Amino acid sequence: MSDGTSSEHQGESRKGAVPEAFGVRLGRAIERSGPLCVGIDAHPAIMTAWGLPSTPAGLLRLSMTVIEAVAGHAAAIKPQVAWYEAYGSGGMAVLEQTLAAARDHGLLTIADAKRGDIGSTMEAYAYTWLSDDSTLAADAVTLSPYLGAGSLEPAFELAEATGRGTFVLALTSNPEGASVQHVGGTRSVAARVVEEVEERNMGLSDTKHTMRDQIVIKPNGLVVGATVGSAPETVGVDLSTFSGPVLAPGYGAQGATAGELGQLFSHVRGRVLVNSARGILRAGPDPADLRASAQAATEDLRRGLGAG
Ligand SMILES: O=C(O)c1cc(=O)[nH]c(=O)n1[C@@H]1O[C@H](COP(=O)(O)O)[C@@H](O)[C@H]1O
């Protein structure tokens, strides 16, 4: 990273080209390949079951096998950055290769980095995951709003400028999330996060984010776990007025079903990406089995969501 601002970086590399908006690319990917996002989570148990060594070489094999197997049968992959960081610099080099390979195979990439810090530091996180000039740039990144959704502004700005997206944690799939996110009842912390992300989206003009058939998907999305049940109602989260995409982890290994997803996300059909990591990876390492698992999940999700 040089010492220029993040907007200087992407300005240089795009050379005035207008990037296609993330929402447009996402909508098209979901239409074409369905709502599945395959998580690449290199848990030790998965590595062992696949007969892979716990080394960067093993991590690379896992990542490439998944990408080659599921390309065309999923809209996106979501590498869990934590498992790449765990291997140090070798792991981060594998993450760079993984992101590049996914792009080459026509898969959207969501870096699951869950970043969030004061604005000045956030600039560096934004640069890393969302700048045209970064070797770690993905199509979108997951963000944590604990320092206030407004502190994520450098990421919102850079995502808009480079045609990328963000997914801000709102109602997470883990049971512990309730102790913070549900505070405030129908005026909950989670509801405020949703409002702030939507306010940010509302400041953007529609034209750039509109597909041919007039679906508008704004670049800043939410993470809402597939396991949250009736929580949106009880904590005042209303997705019917939200204009971004939704990333929904919790299907598969965490137990949420396609039927539950259909109920939870009836207002964001065509804009919801359903993540499954262990639920797909456990079918490996045979690529044919992985592909079959992704195909079965996609069919199940299409039935459950009723679209996409
Ligand atoms: O941001 C996420 O992706 C995320 C948010 C959330 O609320 N719950 C959640 O499980 N995740 C991530 O989604 C993945 C879930 O993996 P599986 O449970 O194996 O499908 C992990 O990488 C989690 O870190």
The ligand as an SDF file (V2000), in Angstrom:
LIG
                    3D

 24 25  0  0  0  0  0  0  0  0999 V2000
  -20.3680  -13.1930    8.6060 O   0  0  0  0  0  0  0  0  0  0  0  0
  -20.5500  -14.4200    8.5090 C   0  0  0  0  0  0  0  0  0  0  0  0
  -20.3550  -14.9910    7.4540 O   0  0  0  0  0  0  0  0  0  0  0  0
  -21.1720  -15.1320    9.6300 C   0  0  0  0  0  0  0  0  0  0  0  0
  -22.1050  -14.4230   10.3560 C   0  0  0  0  0  0  0  0  0  0  0  0
  -22.9540  -15.1180   11.2390 C   0  0  0  0  0  0  0  0  0  0  0  0
  -23.8680  -14.5450   11.8060 O   0  0  0  0  0  0  0  0  0  0  0  0
  -22.7690  -16.4480   11.4200 N   0  0  0  0  0  0  0  0  0  0  0  0
  -21.8020  -17.1490   10.7540 C   0  0  0  0  0  0  0  0  0  0  0  0
  -21.7280  -18.3840   10.9380 O   0  0  0  0  0  0  0  0  0  0  0  0
  -20.9440  -16.4910    9.8940 N   0  0  0  0  0  0  0  0  0  0  0  0
  -19.8490  -17.2090    9.2220 C   0  0  0  0  0  0  0  0  0  0  0  0
  -20.3980  -18.1520    8.3070 O   0  0  0  0  0  0  0  0  0  0  0  0
  -19.6520  -19.3650    8.3370 C   0  0  0  0  0  0  0  0  0  0  0  0
  -20.5850  -20.4930    8.7560 C   0  0  0  0  0  0  0  0  0  0  0  0
  -20.0200  -21.7340    8.4640 O   0  0  0  0  0  0  0  0  0  0  0  0
  -20.8940  -23.0870    8.5200 P   0  0  0  0  0  0  0  0  0  0  0  0
  -21.6520  -23.0600    9.8150 O   0  0  0  0  0  0  0  0  0  0  0  0
  -19.8570  -24.1590    8.4790 O   0  0  0  0  0  0  0  0  0  0  0  0
  -21.7950  -23.0900    7.3230 O   0  0  0  0  0  0  0  0  0  0  0  0
  -18.4620  -19.1290    9.2600 C   0  0  0  0  0  0  0  0  0  0  0  0
  -17.3640  -18.6750    8.4880 O   0  0  0  0  0  0  0  0  0  0  0  0
  -18.9300  -18.0140   10.1580 C   0  0  0  0  0  0  0  0  0  0  0  0
  -17.8620  -17.2000   10.6080 O   0  0  0  0  0  0  0  0  0  0  0  0
  1  2  2  0
  2  3  1  0
  2  4  1  0
  4  5  2  0
  4 11  1  0
  5  6  1  0
  6  7  2  0
  6  8  1  0
  8  9  1  0
  9 10  2  0
  9 11  1  0
 11 12  1  0
 12 13  1  0
 12 23  1  0
 13 14  1  0
 14 15  1  0
 14 21  1  0
 15 16  1  0
 16 17  1  0
 17 18  2  0
 17 19  1  0
 17 20  1  0
 21 22  1  0
 21 23  1  0
 23 24  1  0
M  END
$$$$
